[in-house]
Amino acid sequence: MSIETVEITILDKVYRIQSPANEQETLKKAAVYLDEKMREIRNASRSLESDRVAVLAALNICHELFERNQQADTAQKIGQALQILTTKIDKALAN
């Protein structure tokens, strides 16, 4: 697996990051997403310093991740419950 340097831009700053070649597109998409989140926060409050904008963006992204994971867990639990109910219904109908 080859490691290459990829350039990403976040809040008008260019960062050069080494990344496996097969992960560069995902890294670029993540950088665009982070840049968008940071710009939203910066535009909402121009008085915030860049490091504070970065922390708030990271916190918002983590919150989104936790919400999605919780929704996925809930969907999985519902799927398991439906499987149990289907099995019980199938057994009841078979009798």
N, C-alpha and C positions, 0 to 999 in steps of 0.2 A: 504494500500500500504506500503510494507516494505522498509525501507531505509537501504542500505548496503554500506559498504566501498569498493571501487574499486581502484586498483592500476593502474596507467598509467605511461608511461615513455616518456618523451619529452627531447630530447637532452641529453640523458643518465642520466637524473634526474628523480627519482621516486616521484610521487605525489599520495597521498591517498585522494580520494574525495568521499564524501557521495553522493549517488545517489539512486533514486528509482530503485528497482530491475528490473523493466520493461524497464528502460532507459539505463542500463549499456552497452549493446552491441553498441548502438548508440554513447554513450560517448567514448567507446574504439575506434570506427571507427574515430570519430572526433579527438581523440588524435593522432592516427596514421597519419591522414591527416595533422594535424598541425606539427607533428614531421617531416614529409617529406618536407613540405614547409620551415620549419626553417632550415633543413639540406641543402636544395637547396641554400638558401640565404647565409648561413654560408660558404658553399663550394665555392660560387662565390666570396666571399670576407672574407678571414680568419681574417682580422683585425677588423671586427665588434665585439662589445661586445654583450653578450647574450640578454640584454634588448633591444638593437637596432635591433637585429635579430628578436626578438619577435614582436616588433612594425611593422617592415617591413612585416613580415609574416601575421600579423593581417590585415594590410592595403591591402595586396594582396588578402587575402581571402574575405575581405569586397568588394573589387573591383569586384571579381568574382561573388559574390552574387548579387551586383547591376546590373551587366551585365545580369545575368540570369533572374532577375526580370524584367528588361527592355525588354528582349526577350519574356518573358511570357506575359507581357502587350501588346507588339506588336502583338503576336500571337492571343491574346484574341480580340484585336481590329479588326484584319483581319477576325477572325471568326464571329464577330458581323456584319461586313460589308458584308460578304458573306451571312449571314442569311437575311439581309435586301434586298440584290440583288436577292436572291432566292425567297423571298416573292413577290418582284416586278415582277419578271419573271413569277411566278405562276399566279399572278393576270392578267398579260398581256395575257398570254396564255388562261386563263379562259374566257376572253372577246372575 
